[in-house]
């Protein structure tokens, strides 16, 4: 029996999923360390650390991965995505402290997203762009859930990268990407100031504007309204669930970025922009007929 060509869909999906596992391991480092690095950058420079607690600056590469409790270094065989977690039974090899479940879940989620993108787009330029977008949205999702921040060092490069990718009309035409970035930012910026005008409070952070602008730069202007509706619906459902089942107080701060990230991923796979354009055309036809 002849072997299938290397570009067969199953082969592409398997390679993408394997790469997703490896990238997921890096995303775990990024999600954990980046907020700490930003916190150190914004610390008061006039307040030096105590001599016994002074440590070299934290980076994504240094120090090497280790257990935060016992400082046991993570050996290569203990750093295999998902598999090492299973072999170690979810505990540190040194002190047996439990390893958070989010580490293998992020690795597995990155692999599933990569495999799904490979199945949807095939071996095309779109696949490369989709992987960059999905993995960055994954990092932003987790960071915003844990710290309620959307770092500029992720959202702004994502925006510019979307414009560069679409300079080749990879997902949408360049003019649609530019209008998508502008509309994404201005839509939430307007909601922010209208809410602040009537309530005197901040309804969301500026990072949400930049994230939606980045999504608009990748996917164009047409899916922005469905993305906002989907994200707002998800945030409302989860907010009500937290108030009724977990006793969260009304008006408690809630990150909106994770819902935008999920809605952006859904829009990428289900091409919500085309649906929105058809709906607009249908509505315009009946409105002016």
C-alpha positions in Angstrom: 0.0 0.0 0.0 1.4 3.4 -1.0 2.1 5.8 1.8 -0.1 8.9 2.0 1.6 12.2 1.0 3.0 14.3 3.8 0.5 17.0 3.2 -2.4 14.6 4.0 -4.9 16.2 6.5 -4.2 13.6 9.2 -0.5 14.3 9.1 -1.0 18.0 9.2 -3.4 17.8 12.1 -1.0 15.5 14.0 2.0 17.8 13.5 -0.1 20.8 14.5 -1.4 19.1 17.6 2.1 18.0 18.6 3.4 21.6 18.1 0.5 22.8 20.2 1.6 20.6 23.1 5.0 22.1 23.0 3.7 25.7 22.6 1.3 25.0 25.5 4.3 24.3 27.7 5.8 27.7 26.8 2.4 29.4 27.3 2.4 28.0 30.9 5.7 29.8 31.5 4.4 33.0 29.8 1.1 33.0 31.8 2.8 32.5 35.1 5.9 34.8 34.7 4.7 37.7 32.5 2.4 39.2 35.2 5.3 38.9 37.8 7.7 40.6 35.4 5.2 43.5 34.8 4.6 43.8 38.5 8.4 44.1 39.0 8.7 46.7 36.3 6.0 48.8 37.9 7.4 48.5 41.4 8.6 51.6 43.1 12.3 52.1 42.1 13.0 54.1 45.3 12.2 51.0 47.4 15.1 48.5 47.0 14.4 44.9 48.1 15.8 43.6 51.3 19.3 42.1 51.0 18.1 38.6 52.1 15.3 38.6 49.5 17.1 40.2 46.5 16.9 38.0 43.4 18.1 38.4 39.8 15.4 39.8 37.5 12.8 37.3 36.4 12.6 36.7 32.6 10.8 34.1 30.5 14.0 32.2 30.2 15.7 32.6 33.6 15.7 31.2 36.1 15.1 27.6 34.8 11.8 26.0 35.7 11.5 24.8 39.2 9.0 23.9 41.9 8.0 27.2 43.7 7.8 25.3 47.1 11.0 23.3 47.3 13.0 24.8 44.3 13.4 21.4 42.8 14.6 22.0 39.2 12.3 20.6 36.5 14.3 18.0 34.7 13.7 17.4 30.9 11.9 14.1 31.6 9.6 16.0 34.0 8.8 18.6 31.4 7.1 16.5 28.7 3.7 18.1 28.0 0.8 16.3 29.7 2.7 13.0 29.9 5.0 14.1 32.7 2.0 15.3 34.7 0.4 11.9 34.3 3.6 10.0 35.2 4.2 12.2 38.3 0.6 11.8 39.2 0.2 15.5 39.4 2.8 16.1 42.1 6.3 17.6 42.3 9.1 14.9 42.0 10.9 16.6 44.9 8.4 17.6 47.6 5.3 15.9 46.3 3.4 19.2 46.3 0.4 19.1 44.0 1.0 20.6 40.5 -2.0 22.8 39.5 -4.2 21.1 37.0 -4.2 24.2 34.8 -0.7 23.2 33.4 -1.7 20.1 31.5 -5.1 21.6 30.6 -3.4 24.6 28.9 -1.0 22.2 27.1 -3.9 20.0 26.0 -6.1 23.0 25.1 -3.3 24.4 22.9 -2.9 21.0 21.1 -6.7 20.8 20.5 -6.9 24.3 19.2 -3.9 23.7 16.9 -5.4 20.4 15.7 -8.8 22.0 15.1 -7.2 24.9 13.2 -5.2 22.4 11.0 -8.4 20.5 10.3 -10.3 23.7 9.4 -7.7 25.6 7.4 -5.4 22.8 6.1 -1.7 23.4 5.2 -2.2 27.0 4.2 -0.9 30.5 5.3 -4.2 30.9 7.1 -3.2 28.0 9.4 0.0 29.7 10.5 -1.9 32.9 11.2 -4.7 31.1 13.0 -2.2 29.3 15.3 -0.5 32.6 16.3 -3.9 34.2 17.0 -5.3 31.3 19.0 -2.2 30.8 21.1 -2.0 34.5 21.9 -5.7 34.6 22.8 -5.1 31.6 25.1 -2.4 33.4 27.0 -4.5 36.6 27.3 -7.5 34.5 28.4 -5.5 32.9 31.3 -3.7 36.1 32.3 -6.9 38.1 32.5 -8.7 35.4 34.5 -5.9 35.3 37.0 -4.8 38.9 37.2 -7.5 41.0 35.4 -4.9 42.5 33.1 -4.4 42.4 29.3 -0.7 43.2 28.8 0.1 45.7 26.1 3.1 43.6 25.2 0.7 41.0 23.9 -2.3 42.9 22.7 -0.4 45.6 20.7 1.9 43.1 18.8 -1.2 41.0 18.1 -2.9 44.0 16.5 0.1 44.9 14.3 0.6 41.3 13.4 -3.0 41.0 12.3 -2.6 44.0 10.0 0.7 42.5 8.5 -0.9 39.1 8.0 -3.9 40.7 6.2 -1.6 42.8 4.0 -1.6 39.5 2.1 -5.4 39.2 2.4 -4.9 36.1 4.5 -8.2 36.3 6.3 -9.7 39.6 5.1 -8.7 42.4 2.8 -6.3 44.9 4.3 -8.8 47.8 4.3 -11.3 45.5 6.2 -8.5 44.8 8.7 -7.7 48.5 9.2 -11.4 49.3 9.7 -11.8 46.3 12.0 -9.0 47.5 14.2 -10.4 51.0 14.4 -14.0 49.8 14.9 -12.9 47.3 17.5 -11.2 49.9 19.6 -13.7 52.7 19.2 -16.8 50.5 19.9 -15.7 49.5 23.4 -14.0 52.9 24.0 -17.4 54.5 23.4 -19.2 52.1 25.7 -16.6 52.8 28.4 -17.2 56.6 28.2 -20.9 56.4 28.0 -21.0 54.1 31.0 -18.6 56.4 32.9 -20.7 59.4 32.0 -23.9 58.0 33.5 -22.4 56.1 36.5 -19.1 57.8 37.3 -17.5 54.3 37.3 -15.1 52.5 34.9 -17.0 49.6 33.3 -13.9 48.0 31.7 -10.2 48.5 31.2 -8.3 49.9 28.2 -6.9 46.4 27.6 -10.3 45.3 26.4 -10.3 48.0 23.7 -6.9 46.9 22.5 -7.9 43.2 22.5 -11.0 43.8 20.4 -9.0 46.1 18.1 -6.5 43.2 17.6 -9.3 40.8 16.9 -10.7 43.3 14.4 -7.3 43.5 12.7 -7.3 39.8 12.2 -10.9 39.1 11.3 -12.1 42.5 9.9 -15.0 44.7 11.0 -17.9 42.4 10.1 -17.7 39.9 13.0 -17.2 42.5 15.7 -20.9 43.0 16.6 -21.5 39.2 16.9 -18.2 38.9 19.0 -19.4 41.7 21.4 -22.9 40.1 21.7 -21.4 36.6 22.3 -18.8 37.9 24.8 -21.4 40.1 26.7 -23.9 37.1 26.8 -21.2 34.8 28.2 -20.1 37.4 30.8 -23.7 38.0 31.9 -24.4 34.3 32.3 -21.3 33.7 34.3 -21.9 36.8 36.4 -25.4 35.7 37.3 -24.1 32.2 38.1 -21.4 33.7 40.4 -24.0 35.8 42.2 -26.5 33.1 42.7 -24.3 30.1 43.4 -21.1 31.5 44.7 -22.4 34.6 46.6 -20.5 37.2 44.5 -21.5 40.7 45.2 -23.4 42.8 42.7 -21.0 45.2 41.0 -17.9 43.1 41.7 -15.1 43.6 39.2 -15.1 41.0 36.5 -12.7 40.4 33.7 -14.2 40.9 30.2 -11.1 39.9 28.2 -11.6 36.1 28.5 -15.0 36.4 26.9 -13.7 38.5 24.1 -10.9 35.9 23.6 -13.3 33.0 23.4 -15.7 34.9 21.1 -12.8 35.8 18.8 -11.8 32.2 18.6 -15.4 31.2 17.8 -15.5 33.9 15.1 -12.3 32.6 13.6 -13.6 29.0 13.2 -17.2 29.7 12.3 -16.6 32.7 10.0 -19.1 34.9 11.9 -18.1 37.8 9.7 -19.8 36.3 6.7 -23.0 35.6 8.7 -23.0 39.2 9.9 -22.6 40.6 6.4 -25.4 38.4 5.0 -27.7 39.5 7.9 -26.9 43.2 7.3 -27.7 42.8 3.6 -30.9 41.0 4.3 -32.0 43.7 6.8 -31.0 46.5 4.4 -33.0 44.8 1.6 -36.2 44.6 3.7 -35.6 48.1 5.2 -35.3 49.9 1.9 -37.4 47.6 -0.3 
